[in-house]
Each structure stands twice: as structure tokens, then as C-alpha cells.
Amino acid sequence: MLASVAGLTLFLQQPSTDSGGGMGFMLQIVLMFVVFGAVTYFMVIRPQRRRQQEHQALMESLKRGDEVITTGGIYGKIKKVEKDHIVLEVDEEGRTLKIMRDSVIEKEKAA
């Protein structure tokens, strides 16, 4: 972004000429914006899409008996899977919590 601002500043400071020299400079600015867009795509958008796909696959794979961790840091074993919610058993005494299915962030690794 800093490079695009610097390029725009240089463009505004450049005296206008009718010889066509400004066209090359305009091409450089357009190229700079294309490069900036590509960097943004590969460093921000693409990794976020991959994380979303991984989370969606996790949501689809949840089943009774899985041990999971929620976004709130709660560990539990899935007792019941519903469309939008799951019921977690959170201790040995059988206490349960009904939580949103999307709040599961990962399955607990087997010891």
C-alpha cells in the first residue's frame, strides 16, 4: 500500500507532457496496483478461504463421542449432534452444555 501511495504521489508531481511519456508512467501505476492486489489475494484472501474450508469440513465431520474444544476453551465430549447445536458432556458427572455447532474450533487429539 505504501508503494502505491508513493507511486501516486510521484504521478501527481510529474509535469504533464504531450509527448506520450506519461503513458508509460500510468502503466507502471496500473501494474503496481495489480501487484498489490495479487499480494493481498495470496497473503490474506486465499489463506482465509482455506481456513473456512477446513472449519466447514470439521463441522460436517462432528459426530457423537468426539472430544472437542470450543472457542471459549471448553473441553467436552459430544453427546448429541443437532442441525445447528451440539450437546457437550463437560465432566464425569454428566453435566451438559448446549452450544452452537460453529463454536467448535477443533477436535481434541487422542493421547
C-alpha positions as CSV (number, residue, x, y, z in Angstrom):
1,M,0.0,0.0,0.0
2,L,2.9,2.3,0.8
3,A,4.3,1.7,-2.6
4,S,1.0,2.6,-4.3
5,V,0.8,5.8,-2.3
6,A,4.4,6.7,-3.3
7,G,3.6,6.0,-6.9
8,L,0.5,8.1,-6.9
9,T,2.5,10.9,-5.2
10,L,5.2,10.7,-7.9
11,F,2.5,10.8,-10.6
12,L,0.9,13.9,-9.2
13,Q,4.2,15.7,-9.0
14,Q,5.2,14.8,-12.6
15,P,4.7,17.6,-15.0
16,S,2.3,16.7,-17.8
17,T,3.8,16.3,-21.2
18,D,2.2,15.8,-24.5
19,S,5.0,13.5,-25.8
20,G,3.4,10.4,-24.5
21,G,5.9,9.8,-21.7
22,G,3.1,9.8,-19.2
23,M,1.6,6.7,-20.7
24,G,4.5,4.6,-19.5
25,F,4.2,6.0,-16.0
26,M,0.4,5.3,-16.0
27,L,1.2,1.7,-17.0
28,Q,3.6,1.5,-14.0
29,I,0.9,2.6,-11.7
30,V,-1.6,0.2,-13.0
31,L,1.0,-2.6,-12.8
32,M,1.7,-1.6,-9.2
33,F,-2.0,-1.9,-8.3
34,V,-2.2,-5.3,-10.0
35,V,0.8,-6.5,-8.0
36,F,-0.7,-5.1,-4.8
37,G,-3.9,-6.9,-5.5
38,A,-2.1,-10.2,-6.1
39,V,-0.1,-9.9,-2.9
40,T,-3.3,-9.1,-1.0
41,Y,-5.0,-12.2,-2.5
42,F,-2.2,-14.6,-1.7
43,M,-1.4,-13.3,1.8
44,V,-4.9,-12.5,3.1
45,I,-7.9,-13.8,1.0
46,R,-6.6,-17.3,0.0
47,P,-5.4,-18.4,3.5
48,Q,-8.8,-17.2,4.9
49,R,-10.7,-19.3,2.4
50,R,-8.6,-22.3,3.2
51,R,-9.3,-21.9,7.0
52,Q,-13.0,-21.5,6.2
53,Q,-13.0,-24.7,4.2
54,E,-11.1,-26.6,6.9
55,H,-13.6,-25.4,9.5
56,Q,-16.6,-26.4,7.3
57,A,-15.1,-29.9,6.9
58,L,-14.7,-30.1,10.7
59,M,-18.3,-29.1,11.2
60,E,-19.5,-31.8,8.8
61,S,-17.4,-34.5,10.5
62,L,-18.6,-33.9,14.0
63,K,-20.3,-37.0,15.5
64,R,-21.3,-38.4,18.9
65,G,-18.4,-39.4,21.0
66,D,-15.9,-36.9,19.5
67,E,-13.9,-34.9,22.1
68,V,-13.8,-31.2,21.1
69,I,-12.6,-27.8,22.1
70,T,-14.8,-24.7,21.8
71,T,-13.9,-21.1,21.1
72,G,-14.5,-20.4,24.8
73,G,-11.9,-23.0,25.7
74,I,-14.4,-25.6,27.0
75,Y,-13.3,-29.2,26.5
76,G,-16.1,-31.8,26.2
77,K,-17.4,-35.0,24.6
78,I,-20.2,-34.7,22.1
79,K,-23.3,-36.3,23.5
80,K,-25.8,-35.3,20.8
81,V,-25.4,-33.6,17.4
82,E,-28.3,-31.4,16.1
83,K,-28.6,-29.3,13.0
84,D,-27.2,-26.0,14.5
85,H,-26.3,-27.1,18.0
86,I,-24.4,-29.8,19.8
87,V,-24.8,-31.1,23.3
88,L,-21.4,-31.4,25.1
89,E,-20.8,-33.6,28.2
90,V,-18.3,-31.5,30.1
91,D,-17.5,-33.6,33.2
92,E,-17.6,-37.1,34.7
93,E,-20.9,-36.3,36.5
94,G,-22.7,-36.0,33.2
95,R,-23.2,-32.2,33.1
96,T,-24.0,-31.0,29.6
97,L,-23.9,-27.7,27.7
98,K,-25.9,-26.9,24.6
99,I,-23.7,-24.9,22.3
100,M,-23.7,-23.6,18.7
101,R,-22.1,-26.1,16.3
102,D,-19.9,-23.3,14.8
103,S,-18.3,-22.7,18.2
104,V,-16.2,-25.9,17.9
105,I,-12.7,-25.0,16.8
106,E,-11.0,-28.4,16.8
107,K,-11.3,-32.0,17.7
108,E,-9.1,-32.9,20.7
109,K,-6.1,-35.0,19.7
110,A,-6.0,-38.6,21.0
111,A,-3.5,-39.1,23.8
